[in-house]
């Protein structure tokens, strides 16, 4: 049974840019568009800016994220390293949510990146799937190899439906060429 959109709330966690200059690049792709579309449909949507995402720190992300209410009517959406954060948080807190949507999920750090090694190095709690009504993952036919491996790590642990779209890369503006993401919108509202 689907939820009434008036009860649903949505929180979108952005990815982690490679350096300080890129911290606002996520503002240029699908996150502002999806927020506008969901609010227009009566779904409360938050898109918090996570602290120092170019040097991701789980505890700092957690402190910011926990300012927002998460309950059984919540849809959590992550992009890239935002997916890794949400899955870790859900495993730690044992929260029940309505839907989890992972867009270009990432869990493999670069060899020399100590921040991302700490951020990504955790075991996925496979019981998460028992506390979520629906899990969806988006990837692309032209996603990087480590992105494909990351998707498989998450999917093997959590299951869910995978959508592989053509020519979307890592779901950034540079890769997609558009801020619109109708496939995501459809998975949220259906």
HELIX and SHEET records of a PDB file:
HELIX    1   1 UNK A   20  UNK A   22  5                                   3    
HELIX    2   2 UNK A   25  UNK A   28  5                                   4    
HELIX    3   3 UNK A   30  UNK A   40  1                                  11    
HELIX    4   4 UNK A   53  UNK A   55  5                                   3    
HELIX    5   5 UNK A   58  UNK A   65  1                                   8    
HELIX    6   6 UNK A   81  UNK A   93  1                                  13    
HELIX    7   7 UNK A  114  UNK A  120  1                                   7    
HELIX    8   8 UNK A  126  UNK A  131  5                                   6    
HELIX    9   9 UNK A  145  UNK A  158  1                                  14    
HELIX   10  10 UNK A  173  UNK A  176  1                                   4    
HELIX   11  11 UNK A  182  UNK A  189  1                                   8    
SHEET    1   A 6 UNK A  44  UNK A  46  0                                        
SHEET    2   A 6 UNK A   9  UNK A  13  1                                        
SHEET    3   A 6 UNK A  74  UNK A  79  1                                        
SHEET    4   A 6 UNK A  97  UNK A 103  1                                        
SHEET    5   A 6 UNK A 132  UNK A 140  1                                        
SHEET    6   A 6 UNK A 161  UNK A 165  1                                        
END                                                                             
